[in-house]
Amino acid sequence: MASSSSWRELLKGLIAVPSERAAAAERIGLNPITFVRWVQGTSKPTMQNLIELPNAFPAHREEFIDLIEQEYGIHLRDSQPITPSVFSPEQAIPSEFLLKVLGEYARASGPFAAWYIRTQCLEQLLSLLDPGKEGMDISIIRCIPPRSEGVHVQSLCEVMGIGNPPWPSGVDRRLLFLGSESLAGWVVEHSEPSVIQDFGSPGLLPFRITTGEKSAAAYPILRAGKIGGCLMASSNIENAWTPLRLYCLDAYAKLLALPMGETDFYESQRIALREMTILAPSREQHLLLEFQDRLRQLRRAQHTLSIVQAETLVLQQMEAALMIESE
């Protein structure tokens, strides 16, 4: 290869072959399309991206460093040793992080301990799946307990999530009812993971799609062969789901079974999801406020209920009302 005049020119020549582009992107935890956008000038790399870029192409590392230093006037060789942000399968759940989560699991109980564990898992997972903040949303989706023994699980509820723009940033409490019309519903009904690399591809089932969602993957949350919900991640770019990202999503779905109780899991034959009405965005935004208002009223009226019991009753009431709307 002839000498290049800029790092973009060098990058353009190295990513011409799709398989090599994909391999290089995976080394530093980016989506292959990001390289194309940098070459075309439709997006710009962050300083961290520039530090890590030479590691994506080991045979051309020194040339990348020289060209980046010339263009930006920075001294990469004077900075900390350059290590790629990509993780190996063994690093998907770092030992220090796992010990922290297990320590909380051993010491505490109840909804606040569960909230802590889920928060830690979501933050760690987002940092691994979207280190370049290209745009991703991760959500925890749980089965809504049936209103009586012997009745099937009929819907799911997205209860918590985290995102990078274009989705809201930071961990937040959520309340969104889902059923058989959703990718999460398919995963829970089949107790199997599912990956959609491009929602625009022909022949896909007509799953509900959120604004900005171009691809998604979901893994079931299982315990002893029973299903409790799923962990779902959405990206605003197509073909985001590399084998390493899917490995990590699967690992955290397993970890998120920890804060759930035994009664939160159901035999597969008890899952019979209904199709839930897709609400207007304004109505969806008010569901959480409605839930919190109902919860306060119920706990004032029945102060002997635990917070978990009260939340379950309110979810069941709201589920019943939405199912009437869906008929």
C-alpha distance (Angstrom), angle and dihedral (degrees) to the residues before:
residue distance angle dihedral
M1 . . .
A2 3.83 . .
S3 3.79 118.9 .
S4 3.81 112.1 -81.3
S5 3.79 125.1 -134.5
S6 3.83 95.6 -148.2
W7 3.78 139.1 17.4
R8 3.83 89.3 -112.6
E9 3.80 91.0 56.8
L10 3.80 90.3 48.5
L11 3.79 90.9 47.5
K12 3.81 92.0 49.2
G13 3.78 91.8 57.7
L14 3.79 94.0 46.1
I15 3.81 97.1 51.0
A16 3.80 97.2 49.2
V17 3.81 90.8 104.0
P18 3.85 109.5 66.2
S19 3.81 95.3 -145.7
E20 3.81 92.0 52.4
R21 3.81 90.5 45.8
A22 3.81 90.5 52.9
A23 3.81 93.3 47.6
A24 3.81 92.4 49.7
A25 3.80 92.7 48.0
E26 3.79 91.7 51.0
R27 3.82 91.2 53.5
I28 3.81 90.0 66.2
G29 3.79 100.1 28.9
L30 3.81 99.8 -106.6
N31 3.77 133.9 127.1
P32 3.83 113.2 -104.8
I33 3.81 91.3 -124.2
T34 3.82 88.5 64.8
F35 3.81 90.3 69.3
V36 3.82 89.7 52.5
R37 3.80 91.1 50.9
W38 3.80 91.6 50.9
V39 3.80 91.5 50.8
Q40 3.81 91.8 47.8
G41 3.80 92.1 45.3
T42 3.82 94.0 -124.3
S43 3.81 90.1 123.6
K44 3.78 135.6 18.5
P45 3.80 128.5 -133.8
T46 3.78 119.5 -117.4
M47 3.79 119.9 -122.6
Q48 3.81 88.8 -101.0
N49 3.81 89.1 52.4
L50 3.81 90.2 53.3
I51 3.80 91.5 49.7
E52 3.80 91.3 51.3
L53 3.82 99.5 38.8
P54 3.84 96.1 85.6
N55 3.81 89.1 58.3
A56 3.80 90.7 60.8
F57 3.81 89.5 67.0
P58 3.83 108.3 36.0
A59 3.82 93.9 179.1
H60 3.83 90.6 56.2
R61 3.79 98.9 34.3
E62 3.80 97.0 117.1
E63 3.80 93.0 46.6
F64 3.81 91.1 51.7
I65 3.80 91.2 49.6
D66 3.83 91.8 51.2
L67 3.82 93.6 48.6
I68 3.82 94.5 45.2
E69 3.81 91.9 48.0
Q70 3.82 90.5 50.1
E71 3.80 94.3 50.2
Y72 3.80 100.3 41.1
G73 3.79 102.4 27.8
I74 3.80 91.8 -127.6
H75 3.79 127.4 133.8
L76 3.76 109.3 -130.9
R77 3.80 93.5 174.0
D78 3.81 89.9 57.4
S79 3.79 93.3 54.5
Q80 3.78 127.9 80.7
P81 3.81 115.5 -60.0
I82 3.75 106.8 -73.1
T83 3.78 112.4 -112.8
P84 3.76 125.7 169.9
S85 3.79 118.0 -109.5
V86 3.79 91.1 -137.1
F87 3.79 115.9 108.9
S88 3.77 129.4 -139.3
P89 3.82 119.1 -131.0
E90 3.81 88.4 -100.5
Q91 3.82 89.4 56.6
A92 3.80 96.5 49.6
I93 3.80 89.6 100.6
P94 3.84 107.2 24.2
S95 3.80 113.8 -142.0
E96 3.82 93.1 -121.5
F97 3.79 91.0 52.5
L98 3.79 92.8 46.6
L99 3.82 91.6 50.6
K100 3.81 90.4 51.2
V101 3.81 92.3 51.5
L102 3.80 93.6 44.3
G103 3.80 90.0 47.6
E104 3.79 91.2 55.9
Y105 3.80 90.2 45.0
A106 3.82 90.1 53.5
R107 3.81 96.6 44.9
A108 3.77 104.9 39.9
S109 3.77 141.4 37.9
G110 3.78 139.6 -173.0
P111 3.81 133.2 51.6
F112 3.80 96.5 -45.7
A113 3.80 93.0 55.4
A114 3.80 88.9 47.6
W115 3.82 90.2 50.1
Y116 3.81 90.8 51.2
I117 3.81 94.1 50.2
R118 3.80 92.9 46.7
T119 3.80 91.8 47.6
Q120 3.80 92.2 51.3
C121 3.80 91.8 47.5
L122 3.80 94.2 48.4
E123 3.80 93.9 48.5
Q124 3.80 93.2 47.2
L125 3.79 93.2 45.6
L126 3.81 94.5 49.7
S127 3.81 90.9 50.8
L128 3.81 89.0 54.5
L129 3.80 99.6 41.9
D130 3.81 98.1 41.3
P131 3.82 109.3 24.0
G132 3.80 91.3 150.0
K133 3.83 92.1 51.1
E134 3.78 92.1 -126.0
G135 3.81 91.6 154.8
M136 3.79 127.6 -72.3
D137 3.79 140.5 155.9
I138 3.82 125.5 -158.8
S139 3.79 123.6 -168.4
I140 3.79 139.3 -178.9
I141 3.80 113.3 -136.7
R142 3.80 122.9 -169.2
C143 3.79 137.2 -171.0
I144 3.80 114.3 -104.2
P145 3.82 107.1 -126.8
P146 3.83 113.9 -112.7
R147 3.80 115.2 -106.4
S148 3.81 93.0 -121.7
E149 3.79 139.6 17.9
G150 3.78 114.6 -82.1
V151 3.81 94.3 21.9
H152 3.80 118.4 121.4
V153 3.79 125.6 -111.6
Q154 3.80 101.4 -101.7
S155 3.80 104.8 179.3
L156 3.78 146.0 13.7
C157 3.77 132.8 -133.7
E158 3.79 129.1 -146.2
V159 3.80 100.4 -139.1
M160 3.80 107.1 170.7
G161 3.77 141.0 9.0
I162 3.78 151.2 159.2
G163 3.78 133.1 -147.5
N164 3.77 152.2 174.4
P165 3.84 120.6 -134.5
P166 2.98 133.7 -43.4
W167 3.81 78.5 43.9
P168 3.83 120.9 56.6
S169 3.80 112.8 -79.6
G170 3.78 124.9 -121.9
V171 3.80 134.6 27.4
D172 3.79 113.9 -54.6
R173 3.78 141.0 174.1
R174 3.80 111.3 -110.5
L175 3.76 138.4 -171.5
L176 3.78 118.4 -165.8
F177 3.80 124.1 145.7
L178 3.81 115.5 -139.2
G179 3.77 135.1 -179.5
S180 3.77 142.2 164.0
E181 3.81 91.0 -40.1
S182 3.82 91.1 70.8
L183 3.79 135.7 76.4
A184 3.80 87.5 -124.0
G185 3.79 88.8 55.6
W186 3.81 91.8 53.8
V187 3.81 91.4 50.0
V188 3.81 93.6 49.1
E189 3.81 94.1 45.2
H190 3.81 92.1 50.9
S191 3.84 98.1 32.9
E192 3.80 86.2 -135.0
P193 3.81 134.2 113.4
S194 3.79 120.3 -107.5
V195 3.79 131.7 -161.6
I196 3.80 127.2 -166.3
Q197 3.79 111.4 -172.5
D198 3.81 94.8 -175.5
F199 3.80 125.1 16.5
G200 3.79 87.4 -162.3
S201 3.80 93.1 65.1
P202 3.82 115.2 114.7
G203 3.78 120.6 -111.6
L204 3.81 98.2 32.4
L205 3.78 122.0 137.5
P206 3.84 109.4 -98.7
F207 3.81 97.1 -103.8
R208 3.78 118.8 173.1
I209 3.82 111.2 -99.2
T210 3.79 128.7 -158.3
T211 3.80 123.8 -136.1
G212 3.80 110.8 -76.7
E213 3.81 94.5 11.7
K214 3.82 110.7 138.0
S215 3.81 100.8 158.4
A216 3.80 137.5 5.4
A217 3.78 145.2 -177.0
A218 3.79 131.0 -162.9
Y219 3.80 133.8 -172.2
P220 3.81 126.7 -164.7
I221 3.80 120.8 -112.5
L222 3.80 103.1 -132.4
R223 3.78 139.7 178.4
A224 3.79 125.3 -178.9
G225 3.79 90.5 -16.6
K226 3.80 93.3 -52.9
I227 3.81 125.5 116.2
G228 3.80 125.1 -126.7
G229 3.79 101.8 168.8
C230 3.78 136.3 -70.8
L231 3.78 144.9 -88.9
M232 3.79 112.1 -125.5
A233 3.79 131.9 -171.1
S234 3.80 126.4 -170.1
S235 3.81 128.3 -166.2
N236 3.78 131.2 -162.7
I237 3.81 90.9 -138.8
E238 3.79 130.5 67.4
N239 3.81 123.0 -111.4
A240 3.79 93.2 19.0
W241 3.79 95.7 143.5
T242 3.78 111.1 93.6
P243 3.83 119.4 174.1
L244 3.80 90.2 -103.8
R245 3.81 93.3 53.3
L246 3.80 90.6 48.5
Y247 3.80 91.0 49.3
C248 3.79 89.3 53.9
L249 3.81 94.0 47.0
D250 3.80 89.4 51.5
A251 3.81 91.9 49.2
Y252 3.81 93.2 52.9
A253 3.80 92.7 45.5
K254 3.80 86.3 59.4
L255 3.81 91.9 47.4
L256 3.81 92.4 49.8
A257 3.80 90.1 61.7
L258 3.83 86.7 73.5
P259 3.84 100.3 77.9
M260 3.81 93.2 44.8
G261 3.80 122.6 95.4
E262 3.79 126.6 -122.1
T263 3.81 91.3 -107.4
D264 3.82 91.1 55.7
F265 3.82 90.4 73.6
Y266 3.80 126.2 77.3
E267 3.78 138.4 -165.0
S268 3.80 111.2 -105.8
Q269 3.82 91.5 -114.9
R270 3.80 88.9 62.0
I271 3.81 91.9 61.6
A272 3.81 114.1 94.5
L273 3.78 106.8 149.0
R274 3.77 121.7 -160.9
E275 3.78 123.3 -143.5
M276 3.79 107.5 -100.7
T277 3.79 123.0 -147.1
I278 3.80 113.4 -106.4
L279 3.79 103.0 -123.9
A280 3.77 127.2 -146.6
P281 3.83 112.0 -93.6
S282 3.81 91.1 -112.4
R283 3.81 90.6 54.9
E284 3.80 92.7 46.5
Q285 3.79 90.3 53.0
H286 3.81 91.0 55.4
L287 3.82 96.2 48.9
L288 3.80 93.0 86.0
L289 3.81 91.8 49.2
E290 3.80 89.7 48.9
F291 3.80 90.3 49.5
Q292 3.81 93.0 50.3
D293 3.82 92.2 47.6
R294 3.81 92.5 49.5
L295 3.80 90.3 46.8
R296 3.81 92.8 54.0
Q297 3.79 91.6 48.9
L298 3.80 93.2 48.7
R299 3.79 94.5 48.7
R300 3.79 91.1 50.0
A301 3.80 90.4 50.7
Q302 3.82 95.9 42.2
H303 3.79 106.2 27.0
T304 3.82 93.5 170.4
L305 3.81 91.4 69.3
S306 3.79 117.2 102.5
I307 3.79 117.2 -125.9
V308 3.82 90.2 -107.2
Q309 3.81 92.7 50.8
A310 3.80 91.8 47.4
E311 3.81 93.4 48.0
T312 3.81 90.9 49.9
L313 3.81 92.6 51.2
V314 3.81 92.4 49.3
L315 3.81 92.3 48.1
Q316 3.79 90.2 50.7
Q317 3.81 91.4 49.9
M318 3.80 92.5 49.8
E319 3.80 91.5 44.6
A320 3.82 90.5 53.8
A321 3.81 91.8 50.3
L322 3.81 92.9 49.1
M323 3.79 91.9 48.1
I324 3.79 90.0 55.9
E325 3.82 87.6 53.7
S326 3.82 89.6 49.9
E327 3.81 94.0 55.9
